[in-house]
Every structure is written in structure tokens, then in C-alpha cells.
Amino acid sequence: MTSIHSPSQNHLIAALPEAEFARLAPHFELVSMPLGEILYEPGGRMQHALFPTSAIVSLHYVMESGASAEAAGVGNEGVVGIALFMGGDSTPSSAVVQTAGHAYRLEGRLLKQEFNRAGLMQRLLLRYTQALITQMTQTAACNRHHSVEQQLCRWLLLTLDRVPSCELVMTQELVAGMLGVRREGITEAAGELQRAGYIRYRRGHISVLERSGLEARACECYAAVKKELGRLLSDVQHRQGVAALVR
């Protein structure tokens, strides 16, 4: 493990006590995740869990027509592959890399073994799963009741929370696909935010200039998701300070 890449850049891995981390550390495999890579498709049997460090993965639900929309995103706060330890081994959703970067891969059988030890890893994964369900539920409500501009602000803010930069490599076509709306709607909403001075858009790149402006224009869904994630994982710290979780 180099100083540039470390499994502990993922918040769940960082919270493991030394004994649990040492047991799993030799099995973590650093993988590159290019933009647009399909990690699994609906109904596919999962073989590995992925703990993103700098990549962001979008979980999509795909209709029979081929149309899809993002149900949730997973970044360095979580794990891709909850079906492995929840007992399903497969899912009707697909997973696509939304933001290029890296992740650490772990064989599914090893994750199951660690989960079944009923130690801290199990507690972390169950708490994270609850937070992910909250994100999916809130996304469904947001897509039904809020404007495209509000949805775009929510999505940009959640993305910013997972990356160290205010520069996002993202096309309007990709954002439209994530939100399940027409590209013209994203063009109009992005134009409004750019005229307000909150973002700058050039082909394939979105620069966030004033985050507070996005927060003011976003619906309550962003704050609700962030609050619940913070509540559930508030005591997830680096492995030097995890005693609170095991009480």
C-alpha cells in the first residue's frame, strides 16, 4: 500500500480496529475505475465488494425499455456490493462509474466471512446500508416532487461531498442519464445556475464557484440525506477512535 493510495481513504475501512484491518489488509486489491465502466448489470452475480477511495459509483435501476435513473451514489463513505452480505448475491440494479478514480476490491466470500464474525465490520456495514436505503428513498421522492434544477443542485452537492475538488468531469448527457431527465432540462437548469454565478460549465467539465448558492437552491433532500448519513456514521472515525461503535 503506497502513501498515495491507501484502503483507509475509504471511511468504512478506516474505522476498522487494527485486528480486523490486519486480517483483511492483505486481501484488498487496488483497482482503477475509469469513467463509464459498468461494474455489474441487473441480475448479475456479484463476486467482489468495492470500497471506493476517489471514485464515485452510480447505482441505476434499468427499465425494460432500457431507460434508467440513478437510485443512489457511492463514494468514499461506503461500499458497492451490499447484496453480498445482505444475502441476495445479485440485484436488479446496475453499477456504473460516475467519477473516475480508484477503489479497493475485496472478494465477496471474505467480506461475508468478516460480516458473519458479528464484529465491528458487521455493525459498520449495517449502518451504512441503512444510510444507503435513506438515500434511495429520498432520491425517489425528489425525482417525483422537485424541479430539475433542485435535483441538479442536490446531485452536485452530493458529488462534491465525495471529491476533494470543485472541478467535476461530467457531461450534461451523463447528468441527464443519472437523473433520468431530458438533456434539454439539464441544459436549462445548468444555464440558470451559471447565470447566477454558482457554476461554470464548459464541455465535459463543471466548476462549482459558489457552493452556498447551490445549497440555497437545492431542495430539502440533500440536507436529509447528509444528516442521516452523519447520524448513522457519526462515530465512524479512524481506527484509533472506534470504541464507541462497539459498545
N, C-alpha and C positions, 0 to 999 in steps of 0.2 A: 504494500500500500504506500503510495507516494505522498508527499506533502501537498501535491496539487489535488489529488483525488483521495478521498477517504470515505469509508462507509458511514462514518459519524457525521457527514454532511447531511445525512437523512435523519430527521428528528426522532423517528421511532428507534432506529438503530442506536442513535446517540444516547437514548435513555436506558439502554440495557445495562444491567450491572456487569462488572468485569467478568464474572464466571460465565454468564450467558453469552456475552460478546465473544469471549475467548473460544467458546465451544463452536460458535458459528463463523468466526472471522476467517478461518482457512477455506471456507466454502463460498464466500462472497466472490463473485466474478464481476469485474468492472466491464461494462458494455457501453458502446457508443450508440446513441439513439438519434438517427437523422430525422429531420422534419418529414412528416408524412408516412413514416414507417408504420405498417399495420402489425401490431403485436399479437393480437388474436382476433378471430372473427366469430360471429354468433354461432354458438353450438360447439365450437372447438374445445377440445380437452386441454386444459392448462397443464403445463409441465413445470413451469417456473414462476416464482414471485419476483417482482421487480420493485426495488426501493429507489426511486428517483433521487438524485442529488441536485443536478442542474437542469434536467429535462422536465417537461410537463407533458402528461399524457391525458388525452381526452377520451372519456368513456361515452360511446354513442349507442343509441338504440336505433336499429335499422328497420324500416318498414318493408313490406313485401314489394312495394314499388321501387325500392332502392333509396328512397329519401331517408334522411337521418337527421338527428339533432343531438347535441351534447346533453347528457344527463348529469355529468359531473366531471371535474378535472382533478388530477392527482399530481402533486409536486413533491417537494422535499419534506412535506409534512406527513406523507403517507406511503401506501404500498399498492401496487397493482396486482390483483390476483386474490381478492378476498374469498372467492369461491373455493380456493384450495383448503382453507381452514374452516370455512362455514359448512363444508360437506358436499357442495354441489359439483365441484371439479370443472364445470363449464357454466356459461352464462349466455343469455340471449343478446347481450351487448357486444360491441366491438371496442377495441382499444387502439387508438392512433396517436402517434407522437405529434403533439401540438407545437411544442417548442423544443428545438434540438438541444441535446446535451448528453448527460451521462446518467447511468443508474447502476446499481449493484444487483446482480441476479443471484437467486438462491433456488436450489432445486426444491420442487414442491414437497417431496417426501421429507426433506429436512425441516422445512417450515412446519409441516404437520407434526413431526416428532417434537419439535420445540413447543408448539402450541399445546400438545397433549401432556406436556410436563406440568401444565397448570401453574406456571410461574409468571414472572412479570411480562414475558412476551405475550402470553395469552391475554392478560389484562390490557396491555397496550393495543393489541390488535382488535379486541372487542370494543374498546373505547373509540378507536379510530373508525371502526365500522359504523358505529352509531353516528359519528360526525359525518361520515360519507352519506348515510341514509338521509340525514338532515339536509345536506347539500342537494341531493337528488330531489327531495320533496319540495324544497324551496325553489329549485330551478323549474320544476313542473308548474308551480303556481305563478312564478314570474313570467314564464313564457305565455301563460294564458291571460294574465291580467295587466301586464305592464307594457309600455311602449318599447319600440325597437331601441330608441335612444337610451332608455333606462336599462334595458337588457345589455346593451353595449357597454355602458358605464360599469355595470356590475361585473361583466366578464373581464373588462380591462383591469379593474381593481383586484379581482381575484388572481389574475395573471401576474400583476405587479407584486403581489404578496409573496410570490414563489420565485422571483428572479431578482438578482442584485442590481439590475439596470433599469432605467426608464425607457430604454430603446427596445422595442419589440419587433422581431422579424415576423411579419404577418401580412398576408394579402387580404383584401376585402372579400374575395371569394371564399377563403378559408374561414374567416369570421362568420360569414353568412351561413356556411355549412355547419359551423359549430352551433349557431343559434337557431338553425332551421328556418331562416327567413330569406326573402329575396335579396339578391346582391344590391338592387336599387335602394332597398331600405337601409342597408348598411352605409351605402354611399351618402345618402341624405343625412343620416344620423352623424356619421363621421364629419361631414361638412359642417354641420351645426356646431359640433364640439371644436372643430378647427377655427371657425369664425369667432367663437367665444374665447379662443386663445388657450384652451385646455390641452389640445394635442396638436401635433404637426404630422400630417400624413404625406408620405411620398411612396411611390410604388414599392410595395413589399415591406415597408417599414412604418411603424407608428411610434412617434416620440411623445411621451407624456410630459407636458410642460407645467401643468398645474394640477396636481393630484386632488387638492381640496375642491377644485371645480368639478371634477368627476364625482367626488363623494357627495357634493351638493345636488348633482343632477341624478344620481343613482336612486333607485327605489330602496325600500327597507330590506330587500332580500340580501344585499351584500352584507349589511351590518348583522343580520340574523345569522347568516352562515358563519361569519367571522366570530361572533360572540359564542356560538355553540361549540365551534372548534376550540376556542380558547378555554371555555369552561371544562370541556372533557379532557383536554390535554394540558391544562394549566400547570400540572406538576410534572410534566414530561420535560426533564432537564438533561443535561449531560450526565453520564453515569456516576459522577461524583455526588449527585444530589437526588437520588431517586427513592429514598426511603419512604417518602410519603405515599407513593403508589402501592407499596406492598403492605400497608397497614390494614 
